Amino acid sequence: IRSADAGPGDVEAAADVLADSFGAPPWRARDLAADLRVTLDDPRVALVLARVGGEPAAVAKATTFDGCSYLSSIGTRPARSSVCPKSSVLSAASCCARLASA
């Protein structure tokens, strides 16, 4: 499992993970990507993408303002996913740990 700060090139992968993790139709990922693209321009926002075997597996976003942070857009590909079914919880934990250390 590898977690890293997500950049503009990771937006579509992060959106695909979110759509899949919430059982949304695949076309919904386009809307999620548009939202993530806007938030990446804000320095108060951190987006982390975890990969398992090089494949996007989990995502988490942290927003910090006025000294407080909150996590949102947290999703992990479900166990039925071919990415790495047994690593879903570890992927999410990896994302959150990376955000906490930022």
ChimeraX attribute file (.defattr): number of C-alpha atoms within 10 A of each C-alpha:
attribute: neighborCount
match mode: 1-to-1
recipient: residues
	/A:1	19
	/A:2	15
	/A:3	23
	/A:4	15
	/A:5	17
	/A:6	19
	/A:7	16
	/A:8	12
	/A:9	9
	/A:10	17
	/A:11	22
	/A:12	17
	/A:13	20
	/A:14	30
	/A:15	26
	/A:16	25
	/A:17	26
	/A:18	26
	/A:19	23
	/A:20	20
	/A:21	19
	/A:22	13
	/A:23	12
	/A:24	12
	/A:25	10
	/A:26	13
	/A:27	10
	/A:28	15
	/A:29	21
	/A:30	15
	/A:31	12
	/A:32	18
	/A:33	21
	/A:34	13
	/A:35	13
	/A:36	22
	/A:37	18
	/A:38	10
	/A:39	16
	/A:40	17
	/A:41	12
	/A:42	10
	/A:43	9
	/A:44	12
	/A:45	17
	/A:46	21
	/A:47	27
	/A:48	25
	/A:49	31
	/A:50	30
	/A:51	22
	/A:52	18
	/A:53	11
	/A:54	10
	/A:55	15
	/A:56	24
	/A:57	36
	/A:58	33
	/A:59	33
	/A:60	27
	/A:61	23
	/A:62	19
	/A:63	17
	/A:64	13
	/A:65	9
	/A:66	5
	/A:67	5
	/A:68	7
	/A:69	14
	/A:70	10
	/A:71	16
	/A:72	12
	/A:73	15
	/A:74	21
	/A:75	26
	/A:76	28
	/A:77	27
	/A:78	21
	/A:79	14
	/A:80	9
	/A:81	14
	/A:82	10
	/A:83	18
	/A:84	19
	/A:85	14
	/A:86	12
	/A:87	19
	/A:88	22
	/A:89	16
	/A:90	16
	/A:91	27
	/A:92	24
	/A:93	18
	/A:94	23
	/A:95	28
	/A:96	23
	/A:97	13
	/A:98	19
	/A:99	21
	/A:100	11
	/A:101	6
	/A:102	8
